[in-house]
Amino acid sequence: MDKLVYFYDGRLKFDHVGVVNAGEDMPENATTVAPEGYEPFSYNESSDSWIGGSKEEWENSHPSKQVPNETEQLKLMVGNLVTENAKKDQSIKQLQTMTGSLVAKIAELNKGGN
Protein backbone atom coordinates (compact mmCIF):
# COMPACT_ATOMS: atom_id res chain seq x y z
CA MET A 1 0.00 0.00 0.00
CA ASP A 2 1.28 3.50 -0.83
CA LYS A 3 2.39 5.64 2.11
CA LEU A 4 2.11 9.37 2.66
CA VAL A 5 5.54 10.60 3.78
CA TYR A 6 6.94 13.89 5.01
CA PHE A 7 10.33 14.91 3.62
CA TYR A 8 12.95 17.06 5.34
CA ASP A 9 16.06 18.71 3.96
CA GLY A 10 19.71 18.44 5.02
CA ARG A 11 19.08 20.84 7.91
CA LEU A 12 16.17 18.63 9.11
CA LYS A 13 13.63 21.32 8.13
CA PHE A 14 10.29 20.28 6.62
CA ASP A 15 10.61 20.21 2.83
CA HIS A 16 7.50 18.66 1.26
CA VAL A 17 4.91 15.90 1.39
CA GLY A 18 5.17 12.94 -0.95
CA VAL A 19 4.12 9.37 -1.55
CA VAL A 20 6.22 6.22 -1.35
CA ASN A 21 4.77 3.49 -3.53
CA ALA A 22 4.16 0.02 -2.17
CA GLY A 23 7.33 -2.03 -2.28
CA GLU A 24 9.64 1.00 -2.41
CA ASP A 25 12.11 1.69 0.38
CA MET A 26 11.53 4.70 2.60
CA PRO A 27 13.88 7.53 1.57
CA GLU A 28 16.48 8.43 4.19
CA ASN A 29 15.18 11.99 4.42
CA ALA A 30 11.52 11.10 5.06
CA THR A 31 9.19 9.85 7.76
CA THR A 32 5.57 8.74 7.98
CA VAL A 33 5.13 10.87 11.12
CA ALA A 34 3.06 13.96 10.29
CA PRO A 35 4.28 17.38 11.47
CA GLU A 36 2.37 18.94 14.35
CA GLY A 37 2.36 22.46 15.68
CA TYR A 38 3.10 25.59 13.69
CA GLU A 39 5.75 26.13 11.07
CA PRO A 40 8.71 26.07 10.83
CA PHE A 41 8.96 22.36 11.38
CA SER A 42 12.21 20.65 12.30
CA TYR A 43 12.58 16.89 12.35
CA ASN A 44 14.14 15.17 15.38
CA GLU A 45 15.62 11.92 14.06
CA SER A 46 16.33 10.42 17.48
CA SER A 47 12.71 10.70 18.65
CA ASP A 48 11.12 10.34 15.16
CA SER A 49 9.06 13.47 15.76
CA TRP A 50 8.60 17.01 14.45
CA ILE A 51 9.17 20.19 16.39
CA GLY A 52 6.91 23.04 15.39
CA GLY A 53 7.03 26.65 16.48
CA SER A 54 4.56 28.04 18.97
CA LYS A 55 1.36 29.79 17.97
CA GLU A 56 2.83 33.07 19.23
CA GLU A 57 5.99 32.65 17.13
CA TRP A 58 3.89 31.97 14.05
CA GLU A 59 1.62 34.96 14.68
CA ASN A 60 4.65 37.24 15.22
CA SER A 61 6.24 36.14 11.95
CA HIS A 62 2.90 36.35 10.06
CA PRO A 63 1.17 39.41 11.54
CA SER A 64 -1.27 39.85 8.67
CA LYS A 65 -2.39 36.21 8.57
CA GLN A 66 -4.58 34.13 10.77
CA VAL A 67 -3.18 30.96 12.25
CA PRO A 68 -3.90 28.13 9.79
CA ASN A 69 -6.24 25.53 11.11
CA GLU A 70 -5.89 21.84 10.43
CA THR A 71 -8.13 22.06 7.34
CA GLU A 72 -5.96 24.81 5.85
CA GLN A 73 -2.82 22.79 6.55
CA LEU A 74 -4.36 19.76 4.82
CA LYS A 75 -5.35 21.91 1.82
CA LEU A 76 -1.76 23.11 1.54
CA MET A 77 -0.44 19.55 1.73
CA VAL A 78 -2.92 18.39 -0.93
CA GLY A 79 -1.91 21.33 -3.13
CA ASN A 80 1.74 20.33 -2.79
CA LEU A 81 0.88 16.74 -3.69
CA VAL A 82 -1.13 17.81 -6.75
CA THR A 83 1.76 19.99 -7.94
CA GLU A 84 4.30 17.23 -7.40
CA ASN A 85 2.04 14.72 -9.18
CA ALA A 86 1.65 17.05 -12.18
CA LYS A 87 5.44 17.38 -12.44
CA LYS A 88 5.83 13.61 -12.34
CA ASP A 89 3.15 13.18 -15.01
CA GLN A 90 5.03 15.62 -17.24
CA SER A 91 8.29 13.73 -16.68
CA ILE A 92 6.60 10.42 -17.52
CA LYS A 93 5.22 11.87 -20.76
CA GLN A 94 8.67 13.16 -21.72
CA LEU A 95 10.20 9.75 -21.01
CA GLN A 96 7.50 8.03 -23.06
CA THR A 97 8.19 10.35 -25.99
CA MET A 98 11.93 9.76 -25.72
CA THR A 99 11.40 5.99 -25.51
CA GLY A 100 9.19 6.05 -28.60
CA SER A 101 11.85 7.98 -30.52
CA LEU A 102 14.57 5.58 -29.45
CA VAL A 103 12.50 2.54 -30.43
CA ALA A 104 11.85 4.09 -33.85
CA LYS A 105 15.57 4.80 -34.35
CA ILE A 106 16.50 1.26 -33.31
CA ALA A 107 13.96 -0.16 -35.77
CA GLU A 108 15.34 2.09 -38.49
CA LEU A 109 18.92 1.01 -37.74
CA ASN A 110 17.90 -2.65 -37.74
CA LYS A 111 16.33 -2.27 -41.18
CA GLY A 112 19.54 -0.76 -42.56
CA GLY A 113 21.71 -3.47 -40.98
CA ASN A 114 19.91 -6.45 -42.56
C-alpha positions as CSV (number, residue, x, y, z in Angstrom):
1,M,0.0,0.0,0.0
2,D,1.3,3.5,-0.8
3,K,2.4,5.6,2.1
4,L,2.1,9.4,2.7
5,V,5.5,10.6,3.8
6,Y,6.9,13.9,5.0
7,F,10.3,14.9,3.6
8,Y,12.9,17.1,5.3
9,D,16.1,18.7,4.0
10,G,19.7,18.4,5.0
11,R,19.1,20.8,7.9
12,L,16.2,18.6,9.1
13,K,13.6,21.3,8.1
14,F,10.3,20.3,6.6
15,D,10.6,20.2,2.8
16,H,7.5,18.7,1.3
17,V,4.9,15.9,1.4
18,G,5.2,12.9,-0.9
19,V,4.1,9.4,-1.5
20,V,6.2,6.2,-1.4
21,N,4.8,3.5,-3.5
22,A,4.2,0.0,-2.2
23,G,7.3,-2.0,-2.3
24,E,9.6,1.0,-2.4
25,D,12.1,1.7,0.4
26,M,11.5,4.7,2.6
27,P,13.9,7.5,1.6
28,E,16.5,8.4,4.2
29,N,15.2,12.0,4.4
30,A,11.5,11.1,5.1
31,T,9.2,9.9,7.8
32,T,5.6,8.7,8.0
33,V,5.1,10.9,11.1
34,A,3.1,14.0,10.3
35,P,4.3,17.4,11.5
36,E,2.4,18.9,14.3
37,G,2.4,22.5,15.7
38,Y,3.1,25.6,13.7
39,E,5.7,26.1,11.1
40,P,8.7,26.1,10.8
41,F,9.0,22.4,11.4
42,S,12.2,20.7,12.3
43,Y,12.6,16.9,12.3
44,N,14.1,15.2,15.4
45,E,15.6,11.9,14.1
46,S,16.3,10.4,17.5
47,S,12.7,10.7,18.6
48,D,11.1,10.3,15.2
49,S,9.1,13.5,15.8
50,W,8.6,17.0,14.4
51,I,9.2,20.2,16.4
52,G,6.9,23.0,15.4
53,G,7.0,26.6,16.5
54,S,4.6,28.0,19.0
55,K,1.4,29.8,18.0
56,E,2.8,33.1,19.2
57,E,6.0,32.7,17.1
58,W,3.9,32.0,14.0
59,E,1.6,35.0,14.7
60,N,4.7,37.2,15.2
61,S,6.2,36.1,11.9
62,H,2.9,36.4,10.1
63,P,1.2,39.4,11.5
64,S,-1.3,39.9,8.7
65,K,-2.4,36.2,8.6
66,Q,-4.6,34.1,10.8
67,V,-3.2,31.0,12.3
68,P,-3.9,28.1,9.8
69,N,-6.2,25.5,11.1
70,E,-5.9,21.8,10.4
71,T,-8.1,22.1,7.3
72,E,-6.0,24.8,5.8
73,Q,-2.8,22.8,6.5
74,L,-4.4,19.8,4.8
75,K,-5.3,21.9,1.8
76,L,-1.8,23.1,1.5
77,M,-0.4,19.6,1.7
78,V,-2.9,18.4,-0.9
79,G,-1.9,21.3,-3.1
80,N,1.7,20.3,-2.8
81,L,0.9,16.7,-3.7
82,V,-1.1,17.8,-6.7
83,T,1.8,20.0,-7.9
84,E,4.3,17.2,-7.4
85,N,2.0,14.7,-9.2
86,A,1.7,17.0,-12.2
87,K,5.4,17.4,-12.4
88,K,5.8,13.6,-12.3
89,D,3.1,13.2,-15.0
90,Q,5.0,15.6,-17.2
91,S,8.3,13.7,-16.7
92,I,6.6,10.4,-17.5
93,K,5.2,11.9,-20.8
94,Q,8.7,13.2,-21.7
95,L,10.2,9.8,-21.0
96,Q,7.5,8.0,-23.1
97,T,8.2,10.4,-26.0
98,M,11.9,9.8,-25.7
99,T,11.4,6.0,-25.5
100,G,9.2,6.1,-28.6
101,S,11.8,8.0,-30.5
102,L,14.6,5.6,-29.5
103,V,12.5,2.5,-30.4
104,A,11.8,4.1,-33.9
105,K,15.6,4.8,-34.3
106,I,16.5,1.3,-33.3
107,A,14.0,-0.2,-35.8
108,E,15.3,2.1,-38.5
109,L,18.9,1.0,-37.7
110,N,17.9,-2.7,-37.7
111,K,16.3,-2.3,-41.2
112,G,19.5,-0.8,-42.6
113,G,21.7,-3.5,-41.0
114,N,19.9,-6.5,-42.6
